[in-house]
Amino acid sequence: MTDTETEQPSEKPGGLQAIWANTLEPTAPLPWYRRVPGKAWIAGAVVVSLFTALTVATVTGMGAPPAHRIVLADRIGDQERMPDDGVVTAERGRLQRNLTALSRYRDVSVAGYGPVGSGRSTLLLAGMTGSFPDARGELDRQFGAVWGSDVSSVTGETLQGRQDYPAGPLGGALDCAVLAGSTEPRTICVWADGTTVGGVIDGTGDSRPEDLARRTLEIRAAVEVEVRN
């Protein structure tokens, strides 16, 4: 018997045996990133994006309102700054007493303004720079103590008819009232925002609160400037 006669033909699995054989062949495992569901990828990307945005905002101050300060102008419309008189000096001294280490105020600017060429002050402007996160609450304090009881104790005047007015493009809050007493009544408007507080008093007694409110917006736009880092 020859070798060729003793050799048996090789048997290859067929049918179901072939399918089972194929499943027994070793296959490489999927990479970890192929095993993560698509929704999990999306959720992770959102979390990373939010974390990055918050980090940038914290470091750069992004999203925070711009800080402002008061810079007195030599001229505002038809009004020019006048030399300091006794009223300006006294008011500056009264407000500067609030500049303590624990105070919210950091700077005070006070000046008198009057019609160009008149030589006399008819408007008193007082501006303060600091930190005032609650504009409405700060106005309550201004009308209650800074311009209320403090002024009343000196002049005998009382605040009457306090009313809210539009604060304009610089935002914050603006209120006006009348200082009434034994002398001619005066009108006062006070604004407050995150970093400035300003008060304007018309000493002529001719301005109604709504008139002084409009003028205060012009004055505020001229003296409140953005702090550049």
C-alpha positions, 0 to 999 in steps of 0.5 A: 500500500502506497503512502498516497493510499494511506493518507486520509483526505483532510476533513474541514468543518462545514455548516454549523460546525464552521460557524462554531469554529469561527466563533472560537477564533481569538479576536482583539478586544475593542479599545476602551473608547469604542466601548463608551456609549455616544450619550456618555461622550456628549455628556462628558463634553458638556461638563468639560465645556462648562468647567472650562467656561467657569474657570475662565470667568473666574480668572478673567472676571468675564461676565462681571459688570464693568467697574466705574469711578467718578472723575469730575469734569470742568464743564457739563453741558451749560454748567462749569465747575466753580471754585470751592465754596463753604458748602462744597468744603463742608460737604466734602468733609462730611462725606470723607468722614465715611472713608474708614478702613471698613467702609464701603466707600473708597473715594469722594469727589465733591464740586459745585457747578453753575451756569457758564460765566455766572460765577456762582454755584447752583448745583452741588455734585457729590460722587463716591467710588467703592463697592455697592452690590445692592444698588437699591439697598444703597439708595435706601441708605443714602436717603435714610442716613447719608442725605437724610438724617445727617443733612436734617441734623445740620439744616433742619430739612426733611426728605419728601416725595422720594420717587424712582426714576429711570437710571439710564444706560449706565444702569443701577438705580436713581431716586429723587426727592425734595429737601423741604425746610424753613428755607426754599425747598431744594431738589436732590437726586441720587444714583447708585450702581455696583461701584459708584454713588452720586448725588446732585442737589439743585440749590436754586429751588427751581427744578422739579424732581423729574427735571433734575432726574434728566439733568442727573443722567447727563451729569452722570454720563459726564463724570462716571467713567469705566475703570481700565485694567 
